[in-house]
Amino acid sequence: MLRYHTIPVTPFAQNCSIVWCDRTLAAAVIDPGGDLPRLREAIARLGVTPRAIWLTHAHIDHAGATGTLAREDGLPIVGPHPGDRFWIDALPQQSTMFGFPRAEPFLPDRWLADGDTVTIGEETLHVRHCPGHTPGHVVFHSPGAKRCFVGDVLFAGSIGRTDFPGGNHDQLIASIVQRLWPMGDDTVFIPGHGPESTFGRERRTNPYVGGT
């Protein structure tokens, strides 16, 4: 069974999730934006073994510590979609702009595309490309666990910003309606910021996409 633990990191309180297979204890770290000592403490407490880093997108609060964690722990970087390469290239500038520790440059070991899968231990998650917040944003969906790690596509009561370079409001709405809603109303999503919710609840009540 897939299990996960979410830790808010960075001054932006970004939800970094440690996900693991409960049979093998192999784990992936989704969006390590920063605060590596806190992440490593949680990993040790959970008793899991990181095998990969998975990125939903390459904004600084989601990807800022990726290069350092990959180098120090020998972990492959998986994702996001190649549409976010310009954001990866700009991470040092992003860190300066937002007052973050300087981000170590990196290049993903594997880019992701819509319809790909990622595996950790005996658990497989499905990848959907959900552009709009950034061009290369992806989400990780576990149909068996009825969980989806959506980064900054959708929030409880809100949606991702689209005023950054490469953002597109119409694309974001299409990503939510066409790619998230079919995952099922009872699917719980883990957003990049704030509390969890379900797709069904957001379809009913979210002022930006409710009724879609």
N, C-alpha and C positions, 0 to 999 in steps of 0.2 A: 504493500500500500504506500502511496505517496504521502509524505508528511512534510510540514514546513513550519518555519519559525521566522517571524518578521521583526526586523530591528530598524527603527528610525535612525538615520545617520545624517550627518552634515547639518549646518544651520538651517537648511531647508526642510528638515525632518522627512527625508526621502526614505521610503519603505524598501530597505534591502531585505530580500527573502533568502533564507537558507532552505533549500528543498532537498529531501533525501528519500531513498528507498528504505523502508523499514526492515527489509530482509537482509540487504547487503550493507547498509549504513553508508553507501556511497552518496555523495552530496554534490550539489551545484550551488553556486552563489549567484543570485540574480541581482544585477545592478549594484555592485559595490562602489557607491559614490564616495565613501570616505570612512573615517573612524575605524581604521583597520584593527587597532587593539581591541575595540569593543566587538568587532566581528569575530576575531580569533578567539576571544574569551567565550563567546556564545558557541562557536564551533566545538571548542574543547568541552564545554559543559554538556552539549548535546551528544557528544561521543561519536560524531560522524566524521567521515573522511572526504574532504573536498576533492573532486575530480575535474571540475570545469567551472568556468565563469560564463554565465549567459547574460547577454545584454539586450534589453528591450529597445534602447536608443542611446544616443551618445551625448546627451546634455551633461554638463559637469557634475550635477548632483547625483546622477545615475552612474556615471562612468569614470569619475575623477580618480578613483584609487585602483582602477582596473589594471593599468600597466604595472604598478608596483606589486599588487597581489599576484599577478601572473608571473612576474619575474621571480619574486621571492619564494613562491610556493610551487613553481613549475607547473602552473595550470594553463590549459588551452583556453583561449577566448573564443566563444561561439556567439555570433551575432554582433550587431544587428544586421539588417538588410544593407546592401551597398549604397543605398540612397543616403545613408548617414555618414559616408566617408568624410565629407567636408566638415562635419561636426567633430569627428575624431581628430582630424588634422588641426582643428581649431581649439582643442582642449587646453593647451598652454595659455592661449589668449583668454579662453573662458575662465580659467582659474584666476588669472589676474583681474579680470573684469569684476568677478563676484567675490573676490577676497578669499579664495580657497587655496590650500596648499598646492604648489605647482604640480600639475598632472604629468605623469610620466608617459611619453609617447608610446603608442602600440599600434599594431595592425592585427585584426582578428585572424585567428587560425582558420576559421570557417565563417564565411558569410552565410546568411540565411535568406530563404525565399519563401513565398507563400506556398503552403502545402508540405514543407519540410517537416521532419521530426527530430527531436533531441531525446537522448536516452541517458538515464542515470540509474545505475544498478539494473533492476528489472522493470523500471518504470519508463514509459515512453510518453512524451508530451508532443502535441501537435503545434506547429508554428503557423500563425496567420500574419500576413503583412497588413498592417493597419496604418497607412500613412495619414497625415493630416496635422498632427502635432509636430512631427518631423517627417521628412520623406521616407526614411528607412525604418520607421518604428515597426516592431513586431510584438506579438503577444504569445504567451506559452499556455496552452490549454491541456488540461488533464481530464478527458471525458470520464474516466473511471472514478476519479476523486471529485468530479464536478467542481473543479477549481480552475481559475484562469488568472494569470499574472499579466496585468494589462498596462503596466507602466503608466504613462500620462495620457492614455487615450480617453479614459473614463474615470470619474470619481463619484463618490456618494454625493449626489445632488449637484454635480457639475460635470464639465468636460475639460479636456486639455486646451491649453492656450494655442492659438494659431497665429500669433503676431510676431513670432520669431522667424528668422530667415528659413525659407522652405516650408513654412506652415501654410495650411490651406483648409479653411473652415468647411467647405463643401466636401472635401475629401474625408475630413475627420467624421462628419456626420454619416457619410456613406460607409466608412469603416465600421462604425458602431452598429448601424442598422443592418448592413449586409453580412458582416463577419462576426460580430459579437452576439447579437440577438439570436441567431440560429443555434448557438451553443446551449440554449435552454434557459427558461426563466428561473429554474432552481439552481443554476450555476452561481457559485459564490466567486466574486472577483476580488483580487488583491490589487489595489491601485498603487500608484507611485507615491501618493501622499494621502494621509487621512485614513478613515476607517473602511473596513470591508463592507460590501453590500452584495446584492444579487442583481442579475440582469433583469429579472422580473420586476423587482422593486423600482429600478431605474426606468424601465419602460413605462411604469405607471406614474411615477412621481417626479422624475428629473425634469426641471423646467426647460432644459435645452434639448432633450430628446424624448421626453415623455410623450406617449401617444404614437410613437413611430413604430 
